[in-house]
């Protein structure tokens, strides 16, 4: 009975920020492992481009086998952990002001769209890619149009999701960090880099391939932001727990 009460007390004392911090670390590990598996399978990107690059993606996926699917699904599930992580970060930073409520809303909508944009290519790899490879003539041409359509939907959905996540959620967190000092302020500046390169400049990505390449800096900064926030929040929660813990009794 006491053991059950102990577990119940632990669950009640587990804060949302702690859960978010752990999810942030799990998400980054999932993304890294997923990308490594996909690249090692011969597929350089999860979301295909249109045109000839899309045909090459189909050929790569067909040759990749199960390793690609394992990596892709790891990336998808890592994205779900990102949503929980960003909600947890809101809990840690909400003292910055009422405007912070926008952050978890934008995060939930944005990463839902990003997740959809990642699921579509997996569905294409399961059904459309083998169908295209086996088809000939007019049937293959029709499937090529279908492939380009799904690729465009995936790219645009990812574009809008990243705009909300990197361009709205992260800069709000960065502002809150710099204002409150709830975690080391250098993490806030990493968030600013993420917002500028991954969010705001990323909006111009479809118009210029150079800008799209530069936006990679924002993606890399986002992973640094997630890891550093996760570690910082865990350390803060542990210090707070040590301060509020009741003294041991004889």
Order of alpha helices (4+ residues) and beta strands (2+ residues): alpha-alpha-alpha-alpha-alpha-alpha-alpha-alpha-alpha-alpha-alpha
